[in-house]
Amino acid sequence: MIAHGTVPDDWIISGMSRNARVLELIVGRAGGAVARTRLMKIVYMADLLAWRVLGEPISEFHYKHYHHGPFDPAIYAAVEELCQAGHAEVEEGTTTEGPRYDYDLVRLVDGATPHVAQDFTPGQLHLVDLAVKRCAGINIRKLITEVIDETEPMKGVPHGQPLDMEAQRNKDRDARGGISLETILEAREWFIHDEGLTHEEFIQRFRGAEV
């Protein structure tokens, strides 16, 4: 059985850094193209959810409070790594609605990385999808001020100072009785695919017991 929050070494097939793989996963799950500023916010949200639910982050970014919310300059190197590997390209653009500003769009190259999801556990994939859902399709300024700035790690932190992400460890998991998201997702798969599983066996597996 795979330990929660980890994947076997033979799942790591892309040869890129963890941060680059996380960005690639997020951009892919978000439709194949994400502006870099929004991408940083989605990564932060995914890591925050992971700290609260899985007890550890998905990426290796280290966030500080900057002008537009959580930021780690390591995102530039991770995006460049994707481009150098031929998995993505960066397009420059300018907004056409509201206040005009320049942005960089990170776009995946078609067909370059069909297997990146295999580098992540079912729970991590679930939380990335949730972060994408929360952060996509909303004006970037509204996203920052009404969503990101209202998260616990951002509150009361001076500009330029690190965010205490570890303080969020397992908060949601503990509030729900300590049951792991990975276990919940495993149990759901058992329930869907194993028609011969009795109710008692299902409950035992859900609680992590051997049948």
C-alpha positions as CSV (number, residue, x, y, z in Angstrom):
1,M,0.0,0.0,0.0
2,I,1.3,3.5,-0.9
3,A,2.0,5.7,2.1
4,H,-0.2,8.8,2.1
5,G,1.4,11.8,0.4
6,T,4.1,9.7,-1.3
7,V,4.5,7.9,-4.7
8,P,6.8,5.1,-5.6
9,D,10.1,6.0,-7.3
10,D,9.0,4.3,-10.5
11,W,6.1,6.7,-10.8
12,I,8.5,9.6,-11.1
13,I,9.0,9.4,-14.9
14,S,9.3,13.0,-16.1
15,G,12.9,13.6,-14.8
16,M,12.0,17.2,-13.9
17,S,12.0,18.9,-10.5
18,R,9.0,18.6,-8.2
19,N,8.0,22.2,-8.7
20,A,8.1,21.9,-12.5
21,R,6.0,18.8,-12.4
22,V,3.4,20.5,-10.2
23,L,3.2,23.5,-12.5
24,E,2.8,21.2,-15.5
25,L,0.0,19.2,-13.7
26,I,-1.9,22.4,-12.7
27,V,-1.7,24.0,-16.2
28,G,-2.9,20.8,-17.7
29,R,-5.8,20.4,-15.3
30,A,-6.7,24.1,-15.9
31,G,-7.1,23.6,-19.7
32,G,-3.6,23.9,-21.0
33,A,-2.8,27.6,-20.4
34,V,-2.6,29.7,-17.3
35,A,-1.2,33.2,-16.7
36,R,1.9,33.0,-14.5
37,T,0.5,35.2,-11.7
38,R,-2.7,33.1,-11.5
39,L,-0.6,29.9,-11.7
40,M,1.3,31.0,-8.5
41,K,-2.0,31.5,-6.7
42,I,-3.3,28.1,-7.8
43,V,-0.1,26.4,-6.6
44,Y,-0.4,28.2,-3.2
45,M,-4.0,27.1,-2.9
46,A,-3.2,23.5,-3.7
47,D,-0.4,23.5,-1.2
48,L,-2.6,25.1,1.5
49,L,-5.3,22.5,0.9
50,A,-2.6,19.7,1.1
51,W,-1.2,21.0,4.3
52,R,-4.7,21.1,5.8
53,V,-5.9,17.7,4.5
54,L,-2.8,15.6,3.9
55,G,-0.3,17.2,6.4
56,E,2.3,18.1,3.8
57,P,2.5,20.3,0.6
58,I,2.3,19.1,-2.9
59,S,5.1,21.4,-4.3
60,E,8.4,22.5,-2.8
61,F,7.7,26.2,-3.1
62,H,8.3,28.5,-0.1
63,Y,5.9,31.4,0.0
64,K,6.4,34.9,1.2
65,H,3.8,37.8,1.3
66,Y,4.4,39.9,-1.7
67,H,2.5,42.7,-3.6
68,H,0.1,40.3,-5.2
69,G,-0.2,37.6,-2.6
70,P,1.9,34.5,-1.9
71,F,5.0,34.3,-4.1
72,D,8.2,32.3,-4.5
73,P,10.6,33.5,-7.3
74,A,11.4,29.8,-7.8
75,I,8.4,29.7,-10.1
76,Y,10.5,31.4,-12.8
77,A,13.0,28.6,-12.7
78,A,10.3,26.0,-12.7
79,V,8.5,27.5,-15.8
80,E,11.9,27.8,-17.5
81,E,12.5,24.1,-16.8
82,L,9.3,23.2,-18.5
83,C,10.2,25.3,-21.5
84,Q,13.7,23.9,-21.8
85,A,12.2,20.4,-21.6
86,G,9.9,21.2,-24.5
87,H,6.8,20.8,-22.4
88,A,5.6,24.4,-22.3
89,E,6.1,27.8,-23.8
90,V,5.5,31.3,-22.5
91,E,3.5,33.9,-24.4
92,E,3.5,37.6,-23.6
93,G,0.2,39.4,-23.6
94,T,-1.7,42.5,-22.4
95,T,-5.2,42.5,-20.9
96,T,-8.0,44.0,-23.0
97,E,-10.6,44.6,-20.3
98,G,-10.4,46.7,-17.1
99,P,-7.0,48.1,-16.0
100,R,-4.4,47.1,-18.7
101,Y,-1.4,45.2,-17.6
102,D,1.1,42.8,-19.2
103,Y,1.1,39.1,-18.4
104,D,3.0,35.9,-19.2
105,L,0.8,33.0,-20.3
106,V,2.3,29.5,-19.6
107,R,1.0,27.2,-22.2
108,L,1.6,23.4,-22.5
109,V,2.9,22.1,-25.8
110,D,0.3,19.6,-27.2
111,G,1.1,16.0,-26.4
112,A,4.4,16.8,-24.6
113,T,3.6,15.2,-21.2
114,P,0.8,12.7,-21.2
115,H,1.9,11.0,-18.0
116,V,2.6,13.8,-15.5
117,A,-0.5,12.8,-13.3
118,Q,1.3,9.5,-12.5
119,D,3.7,11.5,-10.3
120,F,1.0,12.3,-7.8
121,T,-1.3,10.4,-5.4
122,P,-5.1,10.4,-5.9
123,G,-5.5,12.8,-2.9
124,Q,-3.0,15.2,-4.4
125,L,-4.8,15.1,-7.8
126,H,-8.1,15.7,-6.0
127,L,-6.7,18.8,-4.2
128,V,-5.1,20.2,-7.3
129,D,-8.4,20.0,-9.1
130,L,-10.1,21.7,-6.2
131,A,-7.5,24.5,-6.2
132,V,-8.0,25.0,-10.0
133,K,-11.8,25.1,-9.5
134,R,-11.5,27.8,-6.8
135,C,-8.9,29.9,-8.6
136,A,-9.9,29.7,-12.3
137,G,-12.6,31.7,-13.9
138,I,-12.4,34.6,-11.5
139,N,-10.9,38.1,-12.0
140,I,-7.3,38.0,-10.8
141,R,-7.7,41.0,-8.5
142,K,-10.8,39.5,-7.0
143,L,-9.0,36.2,-6.6
144,I,-6.2,37.9,-4.7
145,T,-8.3,40.2,-2.5
146,E,-11.3,38.0,-1.8
147,V,-9.9,34.5,-1.9
148,I,-6.1,34.3,-1.4
149,D,-5.7,37.2,1.0
150,E,-8.5,35.7,3.2
151,T,-6.6,32.5,3.8
152,E,-5.1,32.0,7.3
153,P,-1.4,32.0,6.3
154,M,-1.8,35.4,4.7
155,K,-3.5,37.2,7.5
156,G,-1.3,39.5,9.6
157,V,1.9,38.7,7.8
158,P,4.1,41.8,6.9
159,H,5.1,42.3,3.2
160,G,8.2,40.2,2.4
161,Q,7.9,37.8,5.3
162,P,7.5,34.0,5.0
163,L,4.1,32.4,5.3
164,D,3.8,29.9,8.1
165,M,2.3,27.0,6.1
166,E,3.2,24.3,8.6
167,A,0.8,25.8,11.1
168,Q,-2.0,24.6,8.8
169,R,-0.9,20.9,9.1
170,N,-3.9,18.6,9.2
171,K,-6.3,21.2,10.4
172,D,-9.1,20.0,8.1
173,R,-8.2,16.3,8.6
174,D,-8.3,16.6,12.4
175,A,-11.6,18.5,12.3
176,R,-13.1,15.5,10.4
177,G,-12.0,12.9,12.8
178,G,-8.5,12.2,11.4
179,I,-9.7,10.2,8.4
180,S,-7.2,10.6,5.5
181,L,-8.4,11.9,2.1
182,E,-6.3,9.2,0.5
183,T,-8.3,6.5,2.5
184,I,-11.6,8.1,1.6
185,L,-10.7,8.0,-2.1
186,E,-9.4,4.4,-1.9
187,A,-12.6,3.4,-0.1
188,R,-14.7,5.0,-2.8
189,E,-12.8,3.1,-5.5
190,W,-13.3,-0.2,-3.6
191,F,-17.0,0.6,-3.3
192,I,-17.4,1.3,-7.0
193,H,-15.3,-1.5,-8.4
194,D,-15.6,-4.4,-5.8
195,E,-19.2,-5.5,-5.9
196,G,-18.4,-8.5,-3.6
197,L,-17.3,-6.3,-0.7
198,T,-19.6,-6.5,2.3
199,H,-20.7,-3.5,4.2
200,E,-18.6,-4.6,7.2
201,E,-15.5,-5.1,5.0
202,F,-16.1,-1.7,3.4
203,I,-16.1,0.0,6.8
204,Q,-13.0,-1.9,7.9
205,R,-11.1,-0.8,4.8
206,F,-12.4,2.8,5.1
207,R,-11.0,2.9,8.7
208,G,-7.7,1.5,7.5
209,A,-8.1,-2.0,9.0
210,E,-7.1,-5.2,7.2
211,V,-9.9,-7.3,6.0
